[in-house]
Amino acid sequence: MVRLPQKDRIKIEEFVFGEAGKYNASSDIEKLEKLSGYSHYYKIRFGNYRVGVKLIDEELVFERVLHRKKSISISLKSSVQSYHLRNLPNPCNPLNL
């Protein structure tokens, strides 16, 4: 995330660490778009960037952030490491207190 332009990075961080936790169901997230050909994968648009998301039992797993010119579906398929929302450090609360 360090390489992203600050404006886009702030929007993504605010969503991941703030807004995402406020939704009761994935259907409440207006930005969530299903990736064709995948049963559990979605994307969320933030300017020129896309966040790859896996949805399992109404639980969001944020996997990738890529520029819109790169294919998020190919990247998700080859994803080796995924980060669950509760395992991500909160930049506003680095000690997770």
Residue, then its C-alpha position, 0 to 999 in steps of 0.5 A: m500500500v505504500r506505493l499507492p498515491q496517497k489519495d487512493r491509499i487513504k480511501i482504501e484504508e478508510f474503507v478497510f479499517g472503518e466502513a467495512g466493519k459497519y456493514n451487516a451483509s455483503s449485499d449492503i456494500e454498494k461498491l462490491e462487484k462480483l468477478s465473472g467466472y469466480s464464485h467467491y471473488y469480488k472487486i471494489r473500485f477506488g479511483n484507478y485501483r481495485v481491491g480484490v476481495k474473497l467472500i466466505d460466509e459473509e466474511l470479507v477477506f481483502e486479498r489484493v490492491l492493483h491498478r485498474k490496468k492489471s487483471i485482478s482476476i488473474s492476480l487473485k487466482s495466483s494469490v499465495q497470501s491473503y490477509h483477513l480483516r481482523n489480522l491486519p494492523n490498524p494504522c490508527n491503533p498500531l497496538n490493536l488495543 
